[in-house]
Structure formats: structure tokens, C-alpha cells
Amino acid sequence: MTKTKIGVVEAIMLVLTIIVTHTISALPREILVNQRSASIINLIFVSILAIALSYIIVKLMKNFAGLDIVDISEFLGGKIFKNIIGVIFIFFFLVSSSILLRSFCESLKIIYYPMTNIIFIILLFVIAVCAANRLDFNASLKTNLLIVPLVLASMIFLFFANMNKFDPQRFFPIFGKGVLNTFVLGLTNLASFGGIAFLYFLPPFLKEPEKMKKIALFSIGISAVYLILCVATLLFMFSFFTDANEITPLYNATRYIEFGNFFQRLESLFLLIWILAYACYLSIVSKFSMNIFKKLTNLETKKPMIDIFGLLILAISLIPQNYAISNEFEIKVYPYLVLGIVFFLSFSILILANLLKRKQKQMRMSH
């Protein structure tokens, strides 16, 4: 994987992968529950913050050309600190993706396979991921390059296909539960941009590292538009949606699409696209996790880790006893993992590493 070099478009789709999969699940509903009619205003606000933060991240990483956050951690605190940060990111990637997989598989079980044991549905994803991980990293990226635009296009289609059912009055009151809730408490929705996590690991893989800023701004900008479209679709369609405990809320919106007598019941097509998106997401997350583990242990090849990481995903996804517990993790735990690890911890490492590098440079100049 370390020899793999990826282009600008592939890198942008890579960052988009995380937000695409999370919007398919509970994310839009949770934003609506907390923000109500102020959801769109809040998302515009946190999107501007996310774009600004991604720009600063790129500027801070520019002083460490070709290094990722794990390498920068070693520069800052040595090998022990590097190992700690590496383990934290492996934990973050594996736990968040596994619990998200459980939530999605529970939704599939409820919608299509009520009599099937959940372990068999999860196992199908794990087998697919293990098979994909035996291929070159570029194979996963090229597949992702096809699937993510399909998901983006499906959301644009979903928005415009349901416009005749929109009620613009649901946009009011414009500040929902109040200005404090929209702009202060609503800052937790910054966690919606979890794809920023991949920005910390991209530099060693880019064909054109000098275009890192372009990748960051475009990927977070597209993520913002996509997320706003998802939330706007649900907000304008369902009058009491925010109080409902809907399974995969966007799936609920797909059931309203009708184009005459021929094009009806398109939800199965949307679900197929989302299943492929989840498989791509799991493959990419597990490959990044294996790459971090390989870096920490100095293993020469990732092959011995493929099945082990697949079994880890399976084991973690089976920890929640039911959909309610996995959904609680996604709503109440995952956002704080993103805020803590992706924004606070990693951002602090970059700032301190830059200060240390500047201090070392000043010391060399003084001597």
C-alpha cells in the first residue's frame, strides 16, 4: 500500500466515503432531532468551520512533506507516542466502521430479511471486505471512484424527485430551538465531517502532494453540499419526522418517488447503491487500519492481517445486543470520538509538532 500513489479525484472520493456512509444511517435524523427547522442554517455554519479547519490542517501538514499523522507523532514524542496515536486511530477506524456496519445490517434485516440471523448478513460484508483487501489498494480506490459519485447522484436525484412533496414552511422558525442551540450547542455537528480523518493519512499516497489543499477544500465542500441536501430532503418532506424513530430515514424518503406507472418503488435500487458504498467504506477503512498496524510493527506484508482485521470487524459489530444499542453508539458516542480524535487530538499534535520544528530551526540558526 505504501507504494500506491493516488490522484486528486481518487483522494477527494476517499475523503467523501465516510460522510456518504454515515448519512445513509442515522446522521441526518439526529441533526434534525437536535436542530429542527434550524438544521440547514446550522449545517451551513459548521460546514464553513469544517472547511476552515481542513485548510489549517493542510497548512500545518505542509511542513512535514510526505508524512502522515503517525509519522508526525513520532517526530513530536518518539516511538512510544507514535504507537499510542497509531493504536488510537486503529481503534477509531475499526470500532466506528464496525458499529456503523451493525446498524446498517440491522436496517437490512428489518426491511428485507426479518427471519435471517444478523450474523449472516454481517458475515457477507466481512467476506466481501476480506476478498477486496486481497486486491491492490488501487482496485478499492477505483471501485470507490465509481460508487461514491453514484451515491452523490442518487441523493441529488432523491432531492429533486421529491420536490413536489416539499413544504418550505418547515424551514421556519429559522433558528429552530434558538440561536444558542443553533450556533453553540450545534457545534457538535462538526463531527459530521469525519472524513477529515483521512486527510491526516493522505500525504504519503498522493501523486501530487502540492494539491493537498485542493483535495481538502473540494472534498469538505462537496461533503457539505451533500449533507445539506440529505437533511433538507427530510426536513421539507416530513412534518413530524424529527420525533419519529425511523430506520434509515433516507430509505423512507426513497419510497415516495414516483414517475408514472413504470418508475415506481425505486428504493431497492437506492439500497443496492448504498450496500456497495458500505462495502467500499469498510474495505478502505480496514486497509488504512492495516497500513497503520504495519507501520507500527514493521511487518513486510499486510496479507497475514487481512483475515484478522476482518474477524475484528465481525467481532466488534456483534458486541451491541440490538439495533437500539448500535444506534445509541452512532448518535451519542461516535460524534465525540470524531471531535476528540480527529479534531482535538490530531490538531493538537500538528500544532505542537510545528512549534517543535520551529524551535529546532531557531536553535540551528543560533548555532
C-alpha positions in Angstrom: 0.0 0.0 0.0 2.9 2.4 0.7 3.9 2.3 -2.9 0.4 3.2 -4.1 0.0 6.7 -5.5 -3.4 8.2 -6.0 -4.7 11.1 -8.0 -6.7 14.2 -6.9 -10.1 12.8 -7.8 -9.5 9.5 -6.1 -8.4 11.3 -3.0 -11.5 13.5 -2.9 -13.7 10.4 -3.2 -11.8 8.8 -0.4 -12.5 11.6 2.0 -16.2 11.6 0.9 -16.5 7.9 1.7 -17.0 8.4 5.4 -19.7 11.1 5.3 -21.5 9.3 2.5 -21.9 6.1 4.6 -22.9 8.0 7.8 -25.6 10.0 6.1 -27.2 6.7 4.9 -27.7 5.8 8.5 -28.8 7.9 11.5 -26.8 11.1 11.0 -29.5 13.2 9.1 -32.2 12.2 11.6 -30.0 13.1 14.6 -29.2 16.6 13.2 -33.0 17.1 12.7 -33.8 15.9 16.2 -31.3 18.4 17.7 -31.7 21.4 15.4 -35.3 21.1 14.0 -36.0 23.9 11.5 -32.5 25.4 12.1 -30.8 22.3 10.7 -29.8 23.8 7.3 -28.6 27.1 8.9 -26.6 25.0 11.4 -25.0 22.9 8.7 -24.0 25.9 6.7 -22.3 27.3 9.8 -20.4 24.0 10.7 -19.6 23.5 7.1 -17.7 26.8 7.0 -15.9 25.8 10.2 -15.0 22.4 8.7 -13.6 24.0 5.5 -11.6 26.5 7.6 -10.2 23.7 9.8 -9.3 21.5 6.9 -7.4 24.4 5.3 -5.5 24.9 8.6 -4.7 21.2 8.8 -3.2 21.2 5.3 -1.1 24.3 6.1 0.2 22.6 9.3 1.0 19.3 7.5 2.8 21.2 4.7 5.9 21.4 7.0 6.0 17.6 7.1 6.0 16.7 3.4 5.2 13.1 2.7 4.4 12.2 6.4 1.1 11.2 7.9 -0.1 11.9 11.5 1.5 8.8 12.8 4.9 9.8 11.5 4.4 13.4 12.8 3.6 11.9 16.2 6.9 10.1 16.2 8.7 13.4 15.4 6.8 15.0 18.3 7.0 12.3 21.0 9.1 9.4 19.9 8.2 5.8 19.1 6.0 5.3 22.2 3.9 8.3 21.4 3.7 7.1 17.7 2.5 3.7 18.9 -0.2 5.3 21.1 -1.5 7.5 18.3 -1.4 4.6 15.8 -3.5 2.4 18.2 -6.0 5.2 18.8 -6.6 5.6 15.1 -6.9 1.9 14.5 -9.4 1.7 17.4 -11.3 4.7 15.9 -11.5 3.3 12.4 -12.4 -0.3 13.4 -14.9 0.5 16.1 -16.8 3.2 14.2 -17.0 1.3 11.0 -18.0 -2.0 12.7 -20.8 -0.4 14.7 -22.0 1.5 11.7 -22.0 -1.8 9.8 -24.1 -3.3 12.5 -26.7 -0.5 12.3 -26.9 -0.8 8.5 -27.2 -4.6 8.6 -30.0 -4.3 11.3 -31.8 -2.0 8.9 -31.4 -4.5 6.0 -32.7 -7.2 8.3 -35.8 -5.2 9.3 -36.5 -4.2 5.7 -35.8 -7.4 3.7 -34.6 -10.3 5.9 -36.6 -10.3 9.2 -36.1 -14.1 9.6 -32.4 -14.1 9.0 -29.8 -14.1 11.8 -27.9 -10.8 11.8 -24.6 -12.6 11.9 -25.1 -14.0 8.4 -25.8 -10.5 6.9 -22.7 -9.0 8.6 -20.7 -12.0 7.5 -21.5 -11.3 3.8 -20.0 -7.8 4.2 -16.9 -9.2 6.1 -16.2 -11.8 3.4 -16.6 -9.2 0.7 -14.1 -6.9 2.5 -11.6 -9.6 3.1 -11.7 -10.5 -0.7 -11.4 -6.8 -1.7 -8.4 -6.4 0.7 -6.5 -9.1 -1.1 -6.6 -6.9 -4.2 -4.3 -4.0 -4.8 -5.3 -0.8 -2.9 -5.9 0.9 -6.3 -8.6 -1.6 -7.0 -10.6 -0.4 -4.0 -10.0 3.2 -4.9 -11.2 2.7 -8.5 -14.3 0.9 -7.2 -14.8 3.8 -4.8 -14.3 6.2 -7.7 -17.4 4.7 -9.3 -19.6 4.1 -6.3 -19.3 7.4 -4.4 -20.4 9.6 -7.4 -23.3 7.2 -7.8 -24.3 7.8 -4.2 -23.9 11.6 -4.7 -26.0 11.5 -7.8 -28.7 9.4 -6.1 -29.0 12.0 -3.4 -29.4 14.8 -5.9 -32.0 12.7 -7.7 -33.8 12.0 -4.4 -33.9 15.7 -3.6 -35.3 16.8 -6.9 -37.6 13.8 -7.4 -39.4 14.7 -4.1 -39.6 18.5 -4.5 -43.3 18.3 -5.3 -43.8 17.0 -1.8 -41.8 19.7 -0.1 -43.3 22.2 2.4 -41.0 25.3 2.6 -42.8 26.4 5.8 -40.9 23.7 7.7 -37.8 25.9 7.3 -39.4 28.2 10.0 -38.6 29.3 12.7 -35.3 29.9 11.0 -33.3 29.4 14.3 -35.3 26.4 15.5 -34.8 26.0 19.2 -32.9 29.3 19.5 -29.6 30.9 18.5 -27.6 29.3 21.3 -28.7 25.8 20.2 -28.0 26.5 16.6 -24.6 28.1 16.8 -23.1 26.9 20.1 -24.6 23.5 21.1 -24.9 22.7 17.4 -21.1 22.8 17.1 -21.1 19.0 17.9 -22.4 18.6 14.3 -18.9 19.3 13.2 -18.5 15.6 13.8 -20.5 15.1 10.6 -17.2 15.8 8.8 -15.4 12.7 10.0 -13.9 12.3 6.5 -11.3 14.8 7.6 -9.6 11.8 9.4 -8.4 10.6 6.0 -6.7 14.0 5.4 -4.1 13.1 8.1 -3.1 9.9 6.2 -3.2 11.1 2.6 0.2 12.8 2.0 2.4 9.7 1.6 0.0 8.4 -1.1 -0.6 11.4 -3.3 0.9 11.6 -6.8 0.8 15.4 -6.5 1.2 16.3 -2.8 1.2 20.0 -3.7 -2.6 19.6 -4.5 -3.4 18.6 -0.9 -5.2 22.0 -0.3 -7.4 21.4 -3.4 -8.3 17.9 -2.2 -9.2 19.1 1.3 -11.3 22.1 0.2 -13.1 20.2 -2.6 -13.9 17.1 -0.5 -15.2 19.0 2.5 -17.1 21.4 0.3 -18.8 18.6 -1.6 -19.5 16.8 1.7 -21.2 20.0 3.0 -23.5 20.2 -0.1 -24.3 16.5 0.1 -25.2 16.6 3.8 -27.3 19.7 3.4 -29.2 18.0 0.5 -29.8 14.9 2.7 -31.1 17.0 5.7 -33.2 19.3 3.5 -34.9 16.4 1.8 -36.1 15.0 5.2 -36.8 18.4 6.7 -39.1 19.6 3.9 -40.8 16.2 3.4 -41.8 15.0 6.8 -43.7 17.3 9.2 -43.2 15.2 12.3 -40.2 13.3 11.2 -37.9 14.6 13.9 -40.0 12.9 16.5 -40.1 9.5 14.7 -37.6 6.7 15.3 -37.3 5.8 11.6 -34.9 3.1 10.4 -32.6 4.5 7.7 -34.5 7.8 7.2 -33.3 8.4 3.7 -34.7 5.0 2.7 -38.1 6.2 3.9 -37.8 9.2 1.5 -37.0 6.9 -1.5 -40.4 5.2 -1.1 -42.2 8.4 -2.1 -40.5 8.6 -5.6 -42.9 8.1 -8.5 -42.6 8.7 -12.2 -45.8 7.4 -13.8 -46.8 3.8 -13.5 -43.5 2.4 -14.8 -40.9 4.0 -12.5 -42.1 3.2 -9.0 -40.7 1.5 -5.9 -37.1 2.7 -6.7 -36.0 2.1 -3.1 -34.4 -1.2 -4.0 -32.0 0.5 -6.4 -31.0 3.1 -3.8 -30.4 0.3 -1.3 -28.2 -1.6 -3.7 -26.0 1.5 -4.3 -25.8 2.1 -0.5 -24.8 -1.6 0.1 -21.9 -1.1 -2.4 -20.9 2.2 -0.7 -20.8 0.4 2.7 -18.6 -2.4 1.2 -16.2 0.2 -0.3 -16.1 2.2 3.0 -15.3 -0.9 5.1 -12.6 -2.0 2.6 -10.8 1.4 2.7 -11.1 1.8 6.4 -9.6 -1.6 7.1 -6.8 -1.0 4.6 -5.8 2.2 6.3 -6.0 0.4 9.7 -3.8 -2.4 8.4 -1.3 0.2 7.0 -1.1 1.9 10.4 -0.6 -1.5 12.1 2.1 -2.4 9.5 3.9 0.8 10.2 3.8 0.2 14.0 5.0 -3.4 13.8 7.4 -3.1 10.7 5.6 -6.1 9.0 6.7 -6.5 5.4 3.3 -7.5 4.1 -0.3 -6.9 5.1 -1.5 -10.4 4.0 -1.4 -12.1 7.5 -3.6 -9.2 8.8 -6.4 -9.4 6.3 -8.5 -12.1 7.9 -7.6 -11.0 11.4 -8.9 -7.5 10.7 -12.0 -9.0 9.1 -12.7 -11.1 12.2 -12.1 -8.0 14.3 -14.8 -6.1 12.3 -17.2 -9.1 12.7 -16.5 -9.4 16.5 -16.9 -5.7 17.2 -20.1 -5.5 15.1 -21.6 -8.3 17.2 -21.0 -6.5 20.5 -24.2 -4.5 20.5 -27.2 -6.7 21.5 -29.6 -5.0 19.2 -30.2 -2.1 16.8 -31.1 0.3 19.6 -27.6 -0.1 21.2 -25.7 0.3 17.9 -27.9 3.3 17.1 -27.1 4.8 20.5 -23.4 4.5 19.8 -23.7 6.2 16.5 -25.7 9.0 18.0 -24.1 9.6 21.4 -20.5 8.1 21.2 -19.3 8.4 17.6 -19.6 12.3 17.4 -17.4 12.7 20.5 -14.9 10.2 19.1 -14.6 12.4 16.0 -14.4 15.6 17.9 -11.9 14.2 20.3 -9.6 12.2 18.0 -10.0 13.8 14.5 -10.2 17.4 15.7 -8.8 18.0 19.2 -6.1 15.3 19.5 -4.8 15.3 15.9 -5.0 19.1 15.6 -3.0 19.5 18.9 -0.3 17.1 17.6 0.1 19.2 14.4 0.3 22.5 16.3 2.8 21.1 18.8 4.9 19.4 16.1 5.1 22.7 14.1 6.1 24.6 17.3 8.8 22.0 17.9 10.1 22.2 14.4 10.2 26.0 14.5 12.1 25.8 17.8 14.7 23.3 16.3 15.1 25.6 13.3 15.8 28.6 15.5 18.3 26.6 17.6 20.2 25.6 14.4 20.2 29.2 13.2 21.5 30.4 16.6 24.4 27.9 16.4 
